[in-house]
Amino acid sequence: MTGRLQDRPLPPGYRYYGSKRDSAAALPVEGAEVGPSEPNVHPEGSAHDCVLGPWVRVGARTSLSEVWMGAYSYIVSDSSATYSDIGKFCSIARDVRINPGNHPMWRAALHHFSYRSVSYQLGEEDDHEFFEWRRSHRVVLGNDVWIGHGATILPGVTLGTGAAIGAGAVVSKDVPDFMIVGGVPAQPIRERFPKEIQIGLKAIAWWNWDHERIAAALPDFRKLGAEAFVEKYA
Ligand SMILES: CC(C)(COP(=O)(O)OP(=O)(O)OC[C@H]1O[C@@H](n2cnc3c(N)ncnc32)[C@H](O)[C@@H]1OP(=O)(O)O)[C@@H](O)C(=O)NCCC(=O)NCCS
């Protein structure tokens, strides 16, 4: 999905965060009691121009800017994500960088004064066109993606549903659903499951179940492997 996040319709339980550490403003009613499903940004974390779903958790010293984060997804400490659409149930480890911005390699100067000009007193305005260019290279995560410690996901990359990104990977190309990748640049390690199980899991799409249904199926999530899970729920 493209367009500015504040213009997208909010599903139930999702909150728009306008400015840094805007959790109070994100509440449905000022002073309302915060329930456990309310998205939570650590006091030392920040979310600027973001939409966060129910049960979302953002860790300490993690900053999000123009990020949509689906229900139950979490990103732990010391990470950052920009211009990204993150699905539901994604697990993002510490020290992860999602969509670090490219610099203008075609210009005479790589340094950011040419677009962050105001803060250097070099221009009346920043270079909005340049930021639109960055904004157009969104990173997209499907559902239930796991990003390991210290990984970097480069601009414009899509990580498929159920993909696992190894610790320390630099991901420069799209990753298919249920693929495990690792290394610099990231290369396929193996598929998590044979194709028929992948198809079965996508047909079940448990990530779209409601909270109660997931709670009821919890023993099966714990005890059954993916194959038996697909057999039972297909
Ligand atoms: C990638 C990972 C998920 C393991 O996947 P796996 O399919 O079980 O991989 P294996 O351990 O069987 O290793 C398979 C091959 O991939 C390599 N490999 C494993 N992890 C790798 C990584 N992060 N980067 C590069 N190569 C990796 C192994 O060395 C092995 O190589 P070989 O075939 O040449 O011997 C795991 O190694 C990993 O990186 N986990 C991240 C843990 C983490 O960061 N947790 C944070 C908390 S959320």
PDBQT file of the ligand as one rigid body, heavy atoms in Angstrom, charges set to zero:
ROOT
HETATM    1  C1  LIG A 301      19.539 -18.722  10.032  1.00  0.00    +0.000 C 
HETATM    2  C2  LIG A 301      19.152 -19.474  11.303  1.00  0.00    +0.000 C 
HETATM    3  C3  LIG A 301      17.688 -19.171  11.601  1.00  0.00    +0.000 C 
HETATM    4  C4  LIG A 301      19.370 -20.949  11.194  1.00  0.00    +0.000 C 
HETATM    5  O1  LIG A 301      18.718 -21.530  10.126  1.00  0.00    +0.000 OA
HETATM    6  P1  LIG A 301      18.917 -23.098   9.823  1.00  0.00    +0.000 P 
HETATM    7  O2  LIG A 301      18.223 -23.403   8.557  1.00  0.00    +0.000 OA
HETATM    8  O3  LIG A 301      18.527 -23.886  11.036  1.00  0.00    +0.000 OA
HETATM    9  O4  LIG A 301      20.480 -23.142   9.546  1.00  0.00    +0.000 OA
HETATM   10  P2  LIG A 301      21.613 -24.173  10.016  1.00  0.00    +0.000 P 
HETATM   11  O5  LIG A 301      22.009 -23.829  11.410  1.00  0.00    +0.000 OA
HETATM   12  O6  LIG A 301      21.173 -25.585   9.710  1.00  0.00    +0.000 OA
HETATM   13  O7  LIG A 301      22.785 -23.772   9.038  1.00  0.00    +0.000 OA
HETATM   14  C5  LIG A 301      22.688 -23.982   7.638  1.00  0.00    +0.000 C 
HETATM   15  C6  LIG A 301      23.810 -23.203   6.970  1.00  0.00    +0.000 C 
HETATM   16  O8  LIG A 301      23.540 -21.788   7.098  1.00  0.00    +0.000 OA
HETATM   17  C7  LIG A 301      24.642 -21.136   7.753  1.00  0.00    +0.000 C 
HETATM   18  N1  LIG A 301      24.087 -20.096   8.613  1.00  0.00    +0.000 N 
HETATM   19  C8  LIG A 301      23.302 -20.230   9.702  1.00  0.00    +0.000 A 
HETATM   20  N2  LIG A 301      22.977 -19.033  10.205  1.00  0.00    +0.000 NA
HETATM   21  C9  LIG A 301      23.552 -18.125   9.405  1.00  0.00    +0.000 A 
HETATM   22  C10 LIG A 301      23.581 -16.715   9.430  1.00  0.00    +0.000 A 
HETATM   23  N3  LIG A 301      22.941 -16.003  10.371  1.00  0.00    +0.000 N 
HETATM   24  N4  LIG A 301      24.261 -16.088   8.455  1.00  0.00    +0.000 NA
HETATM   25  C11 LIG A 301      24.921 -16.774   7.497  1.00  0.00    +0.000 A 
HETATM   26  N5  LIG A 301      24.917 -18.130   7.416  1.00  0.00    +0.000 NA
HETATM   27  C12 LIG A 301      24.245 -18.773   8.387  1.00  0.00    +0.000 A 
HETATM   28  C13 LIG A 301      25.319 -22.248   8.541  1.00  0.00    +0.000 C 
HETATM   29  O9  LIG A 301      26.659 -21.909   8.814  1.00  0.00    +0.000 OA
HETATM   30  C14 LIG A 301      25.174 -23.413   7.619  1.00  0.00    +0.000 C 
HETATM   31  O10 LIG A 301      26.131 -23.286   6.569  1.00  0.00    +0.000 OA
HETATM   32  P3  LIG A 301      26.773 -24.585   5.846  1.00  0.00    +0.000 P 
HETATM   33  O11 LIG A 301      25.637 -25.238   5.124  1.00  0.00    +0.000 OA
HETATM   34  O12 LIG A 301      27.807 -23.993   4.951  1.00  0.00    +0.000 OA
HETATM   35  O13 LIG A 301      27.314 -25.446   6.941  1.00  0.00    +0.000 OA
HETATM   36  C15 LIG A 301      20.036 -19.070  12.520  1.00  0.00    +0.000 C 
HETATM   37  O14 LIG A 301      21.372 -19.496  12.303  1.00  0.00    +0.000 OA
HETATM   38  C16 LIG A 301      20.036 -17.602  12.834  1.00  0.00    +0.000 C 
HETATM   39  O15 LIG A 301      20.741 -16.778  12.263  1.00  0.00    +0.000 OA
HETATM   40  N6  LIG A 301      19.180 -17.265  13.854  1.00  0.00    +0.000 N 
HETATM   41  C17 LIG A 301      19.003 -15.932  14.307  1.00  0.00    +0.000 C 
HETATM   42  C18 LIG A 301      18.975 -15.916  15.836  1.00  0.00    +0.000 C 
HETATM   43  C19 LIG A 301      18.692 -14.543  16.330  1.00  0.00    +0.000 C 
HETATM   44  O16 LIG A 301      19.258 -13.578  15.842  1.00  0.00    +0.000 OA
HETATM   45  N7  LIG A 301      17.793 -14.396  17.291  1.00  0.00    +0.000 N 
HETATM   46  C20 LIG A 301      17.453 -13.087  17.778  1.00  0.00    +0.000 C 
HETATM   47  C21 LIG A 301      16.382 -13.160  18.778  1.00  0.00    +0.000 C 
HETATM   48  S1  LIG A 301      14.789 -12.933  18.014  1.00  0.00    +0.000 SA
ENDROOT
TORSDOF 0
